[in-house]
Amino acid sequence: MKIDIASIKPSPYQPRLIFDVDELKQEIERDGLLTELVVRKQGTAYELIDGERRLRALKELGWKTAPVRVVKLKEGIVRRSVYKLNKIREDYTVEEEARYFKKLAEEGMTPWEISKELSVDFHWVLAHLNVFKFQDEVQKGVWTGKISVSHMVALESVVGRSIKEAQVIIEEIINRKLTLKEAKTIISKQKEKVEEMRLNAAKKVLAKFTPKVAELKTAKDLEEASKTLKKMAKRKLEKTLTPQEKTAREAAKKQKLKKKGHQEMERKRLEKLRINEEAKKMFTQFKEKESHRIEAEARKEMETNIATVQKEMRSLTRKIKKLETEKASFLKKKAFLLDALNFNCPHCKNPCVVFREGDNYLVKRSARVSIVSETPVVPSTPTSLPSPTPKS
């Protein structure tokens, strides 16, 4: 169906901030609009679900109406559809994705709910949202690529602890152009220093009290004690390691991180495949619905055309019957007139025929042969004939 372009409103869940429609406009001018817009009814207007660039291109080209497919979708499905369909066509910029996550968060969704809703990693969502906790200069640095989202993911624990501390590390990353690995090293050292400061502060406070041996009664107490012992054992072990062992452990750690990176890449690849399959499935469903709709419209139009033809046939049949009736009546009158105009004259006792010349009616002797033409001009029947002199 086609609707007025002015009645189509952009989607409130559109993450895109930049739309390049110049090339698309040329394609539409050359080939027309090959794919219709997907919308849903919202009151008296229509809300766009898929086709923001096409809609903008049509408006710039001066189109007044646009072909659309109207679907009925719930709010959650609309959010996922708009986000995923646009991401499949072209990946978002960091700013686009961050502002989209921020919009959903302002609507009341938690980072965890956003990650589940859009099938995105939780730490990825949280890193984008954390950008807005910094000053404008830092935000611009993230938008322009001076600071990567991976840096923001690494800073997650620091941001949760102290935004001022995170600001200092961010400035260090920008000024020294630190790589992700170098930034993680600084963050790790900073964490150890903070933990040491907390431990010293705790010791000062605890020194005032007589220490008591903790009793491990519940399973939770045992679990907490186990975690603490593991941390202490790890630190003591690291202090006793030789340089060769430290190198080996570092290499093993790098290998583990590399493996984890490969696993994350594979997870993202599988996620992209899943999104593509979901998009294809959605497209197939739309296509099937559209096919059924076209078939139904074609069937309805065919039925309407048949009904129109039948009505016209009935009308033509009535007209033909009327003409046949008029023809029969005319032939009957013609036969009557021919019989009336051919007569035996009482004066000359011969067969005669009445005919017309100008304004006069004349009688002519006839050998029982009519001289009346097939389409005579039949005058009104006179009450009495003039008495002309018969021609011999």
C-alpha positions in Angstrom: 0.0 0.0 0.0 1.0 3.6 -0.4 0.7 6.3 2.3 1.5 10.0 2.7 5.2 10.5 3.5 4.2 13.3 5.9 2.4 10.7 8.1 5.6 8.6 8.6 7.5 9.4 11.8 11.1 8.3 12.4 11.7 5.5 14.9 12.5 6.7 18.5 14.9 3.7 18.6 17.0 4.7 15.6 20.7 4.6 16.7 22.1 6.3 13.6 23.3 9.9 13.9 24.7 10.2 10.3 22.8 9.4 7.1 24.5 9.5 3.7 21.7 9.4 1.1 23.4 10.9 -2.0 24.2 7.5 -3.6 20.8 6.1 -2.6 19.0 9.0 -4.2 20.8 8.3 -7.5 19.8 4.7 -7.3 16.1 5.6 -6.6 16.1 8.1 -9.5 17.5 5.4 -11.8 15.7 2.3 -10.7 12.9 3.5 -8.5 12.3 2.3 -4.9 13.0 -1.4 -5.0 12.3 -2.1 -1.3 9.2 -0.7 0.5 9.4 0.8 4.0 8.4 -1.2 7.0 6.1 0.7 9.5 3.7 0.1 12.3 0.5 2.1 13.0 0.7 4.5 15.9 -2.5 6.4 16.4 -3.2 8.4 13.2 0.5 8.2 12.1 2.9 5.5 11.2 6.2 4.8 13.0 9.1 3.7 10.9 10.8 0.4 11.7 13.0 -0.2 8.7 14.1 2.3 5.9 15.3 5.6 7.6 17.8 6.3 4.7 15.2 5.5 2.1 12.6 7.8 3.8 15.1 10.7 3.9 16.1 10.1 0.3 12.4 10.1 -0.8 11.8 13.4 1.1 14.8 15.0 -0.6 13.6 13.8 -4.0 10.2 15.4 -3.4 8.1 12.2 -3.2 4.6 12.8 -1.7 3.7 9.1 -1.1 5.8 6.0 -0.4 5.0 2.2 -0.6 5.0 0.6 2.9 4.3 -2.7 4.6 2.4 -2.3 7.8 3.3 -4.8 10.6 2.1 -5.3 14.1 5.1 -5.6 16.5 5.5 -5.3 20.3 7.8 -2.6 21.8 10.6 -5.0 22.7 10.6 -6.6 19.2 10.7 -3.1 17.6 13.8 -2.1 19.7 15.6 -5.3 18.6 14.5 -5.1 15.0 15.6 -1.4 14.5 19.0 -2.1 16.3 19.8 -5.3 14.5 18.6 -4.5 11.0 20.7 -1.3 10.9 23.7 -3.0 12.5 23.6 -5.7 9.8 23.7 -3.2 7.0 26.5 -1.1 8.5 28.2 -1.2 11.9 27.5 1.7 14.2 30.0 4.3 15.3 31.0 4.3 19.0 28.9 7.4 19.6 25.8 6.1 17.9 25.9 2.9 19.9 26.7 4.7 23.2 23.8 7.2 22.8 21.4 4.4 21.9 22.3 2.5 25.0 22.0 5.7 27.0 18.5 6.3 25.6 17.4 2.8 26.7 19.0 3.4 30.1 17.1 6.7 30.5 13.9 4.8 29.7 14.5 2.6 32.8 16.4 -0.4 31.4 19.5 -1.6 33.3 22.8 -2.4 31.4 22.0 -6.1 32.0 18.6 -5.8 30.5 20.0 -3.9 27.5 22.6 -6.6 26.9 20.0 -9.4 27.0 17.5 -7.4 24.9 20.0 -6.7 22.1 22.2 -9.8 22.5 25.2 -7.6 23.3 28.0 -8.3 25.8 27.2 -6.8 29.2 30.7 -5.2 29.7 30.4 -3.7 26.2 27.2 -2.0 27.1 28.5 -0.8 30.5 31.7 0.6 28.9 29.6 2.7 26.5 27.4 4.0 29.3 30.5 4.8 31.4 31.7 7.3 28.8 29.0 9.7 29.8 30.4 9.8 33.4 33.5 11.7 32.1 33.9 15.3 30.9 33.1 16.4 27.4 36.8 16.2 26.3 37.1 12.6 27.3 33.8 11.8 25.5 35.1 13.5 22.3 38.3 11.4 22.7 36.2 8.2 22.7 34.1 9.4 19.7 37.2 10.2 17.7 39.1 7.0 18.6 41.8 8.5 20.9 40.4 6.2 23.5 39.0 2.8 22.5 36.0 1.1 23.9 38.4 -1.7 25.0 40.2 0.9 27.2 36.8 1.8 28.7 36.1 -1.9 29.4 39.4 -2.2 31.2 38.6 0.9 33.3 35.2 -0.6 34.4 36.4 -1.5 38.0 38.2 1.9 38.4 35.1 3.8 37.3 33.0 1.8 39.8 35.5 2.7 42.5 36.2 6.4 41.8 35.5 8.5 38.8 38.3 11.0 39.7 40.8 8.1 39.7 39.5 6.9 36.4 39.8 10.5 35.0 43.5 10.6 36.0 44.2 7.3 34.2 42.2 8.4 31.1 44.3 11.6 30.9 47.5 9.4 31.2 46.2 7.1 28.4 45.6 10.1 26.1 48.8 12.0 26.9 51.1 9.0 26.6 49.0 7.3 23.9 49.1 4.1 25.9 48.1 0.8 24.3 45.4 -1.4 25.9 48.1 -3.7 27.4 50.0 -0.7 28.9 46.7 0.7 30.3 45.8 -2.6 31.9 49.2 -2.7 33.6 48.7 0.7 35.1 45.2 -0.2 36.2 46.4 -3.4 37.8 49.2 -1.6 39.7 46.7 1.1 40.8 44.4 -1.6 42.1 47.2 -3.2 44.1 48.1 0.1 45.6 44.5 0.9 46.5 44.1 -2.6 48.1 47.4 -2.0 50.1 46.2 1.4 51.3 42.9 -0.1 52.4 44.7 -3.0 54.2 47.0 -0.5 56.0 44.0 1.6 57.0 42.2 -1.5 58.2 45.3 -2.5 60.3 45.4 0.8 62.0 41.8 0.5 63.0 42.0 -3.1 64.0 45.2 -2.5 66.1 43.0 -0.7 68.7 41.0 -3.9 69.3 42.0 -7.3 70.6 41.9 -9.7 67.7 39.6 -12.6 68.0 39.8 -15.9 66.0 37.0 -16.1 63.6 34.8 -19.1 63.8 33.9 -20.7 60.4 30.5 -22.1 61.0 28.5 -21.8 57.8 29.3 -22.8 54.2 29.4 -19.2 53.2 32.1 -18.5 55.9 34.2 -21.4 54.6 33.8 -20.2 51.0 34.9 -16.7 51.9 37.9 -18.0 53.9 38.8 -20.2 50.9 38.9 -17.2 48.6 41.0 -15.2 51.0 43.5 -18.1 51.4 43.8 -18.5 47.6 44.6 -14.8 47.2 47.2 -14.9 49.9 48.8 -18.1 48.5 48.9 -16.5 45.0 50.7 -13.4 46.3 53.3 -15.5 48.3 53.9 -17.7 45.3 54.5 -14.8 43.1 57.1 -13.4 45.5 59.0 -16.7 45.5 59.1 -17.2 41.7 62.4 -17.1 39.8 62.7 -14.8 36.8 62.4 -17.9 34.5 59.2 -19.0 36.2 57.8 -15.5 36.1 58.5 -15.4 32.3 56.9 -18.8 31.9 53.8 -17.7 33.9 53.6 -14.5 31.8 53.8 -16.5 28.6 51.1 -18.8 29.9 49.0 -15.8 30.8 49.5 -14.3 27.4 48.5 -17.6 25.8 45.4 -17.7 28.0 44.5 -14.1 27.0 45.1 -14.9 23.3 42.9 -18.0 23.6 40.2 -15.9 25.4 40.5 -13.3 22.6 40.0 -16.0 20.0 37.0 -17.3 21.9 35.5 -13.8 22.1 36.1 -13.4 18.3 34.4 -16.7 17.7 31.5 -15.8 20.0 31.1 -12.5 18.1 31.2 -14.3 14.8 28.6 -16.8 15.9 26.5 -14.0 17.2 26.7 -12.2 13.9 25.7 -15.3 12.1 22.8 -15.7 14.5 21.7 -12.1 13.9 22.0 -12.6 10.1 19.9 -15.8 10.4 17.3 -14.0 12.5 17.2 -11.1 10.0 16.8 -13.6 7.1 14.0 -15.4 8.9 12.3 -12.0 9.6 12.7 -11.0 5.9 11.3 -14.4 4.8 8.3 -13.9 7.1 7.7 -10.4 5.8 8.0 -11.8 2.2 5.5 -14.6 2.8 3.1 -12.2 4.4 3.5 -9.8 1.5 3.0 -12.6 -1.0 -0.2 -13.6 0.7 -1.4 -10.0 0.8 -0.7 -9.5 -2.9 -2.5 -12.8 -3.8 -5.5 -11.7 -1.7 -5.5 -8.3 -3.3 -5.2 -9.8 -6.8 -8.0 -12.3 -6.1 -10.2 -9.5 -4.7 -9.4 -7.3 -7.8 -10.2 -10.2 -10.1 -13.5 -10.8 -8.4 -14.3 -7.1 -8.7 -13.4 -7.1 -12.4 -15.6 -10.3 -13.0 -18.5 -8.7 -11.2 -18.1 -5.5 -13.3 -17.9 -7.5 -16.5 -21.1 -9.4 -15.5 -22.9 -6.2 -14.8 -21.9 -4.7 -18.1 -23.0 -7.9 -19.9 -26.4 -7.8 -18.3 -26.7 -4.1 -19.3 -25.7 -4.9 -22.9 -28.2 -7.8 -23.0 -31.0 -5.5 -21.9 -30.0 -3.0 -24.5 -29.9 -5.7 -27.2 -33.3 -6.9 -26.2 -34.6 -3.4 -26.3 -33.1 -2.8 -29.8 -34.6 -6.1 -31.0 -38.0 -5.1 -29.7 -37.7 -1.7 -31.4 -36.6 -3.4 -34.6 -39.6 -5.7 -34.6 -41.9 -2.8 -34.0 -40.3 -0.8 -36.8 -40.6 -3.7 -39.2 -44.2 -4.1 -38.3 -44.9 -0.4 -38.9 -42.9 -0.6 -42.2 -45.0 -3.5 -43.5 -48.1 -1.6 -42.4 -47.0 1.6 -44.2 -46.1 -0.3 -47.4 -49.5 -1.9 -47.4 -51.1 1.5 -46.8 -49.2 3.3 -49.5 -49.8 0.8 -52.2 -53.5 0.8 -53.1 -56.0 0.5 -56.0 -57.0 3.9 -57.1 -60.9 4.4 -57.2 -60.6 6.9 -60.0 -58.5 5.2 -62.6 -59.1 1.7 -61.3 -55.4 0.9 -61.5 -52.8 0.0 -58.8 -51.2 3.2 -57.6 -48.7 4.3 -55.0 -48.5 7.5 -52.9 -45.1 9.3 -52.9 -43.8 12.7 -51.9 -42.0 15.4 -53.9 -41.1 18.4 -51.9 -44.1 19.6 -49.9 -46.6 17.7 -52.2 -47.9 14.2 -52.0 -48.4 12.6 -55.5 -50.1 9.4 -56.7 -48.5 7.4 -59.5 -49.8 4.4 -61.4 -47.9 1.3 -60.4 -47.7 -2.2 -61.7 -48.0 -3.5 -58.1 -44.3 -2.5 -57.6 -43.4 -0.3 -54.6 -41.2 2.7 -55.3 -40.9 3.4 -51.6 -37.2 3.4 -50.5 -35.9 1.1 -47.6 -35.5 4.2 -45.4 -38.3 6.5 -46.4 -39.1 9.7 -44.6 -42.5 8.9 -43.3 -44.7 11.9 -43.1 -47.5 12.3 -40.6 -50.5 10.6 -42.0 -52.8 13.3 -43.5 -56.4 13.3 -42.7 -57.2 13.9 -46.4 -55.0 13.7 -49.5 -54.9 16.7 -51.9 -56.5 16.1 -55.2 -53.7 16.5 -57.7 -54.0 15.6 -61.3 -52.7 12.1 -61.6 -49.8 11.7 -63.9 -50.2 9.2 -66.6 
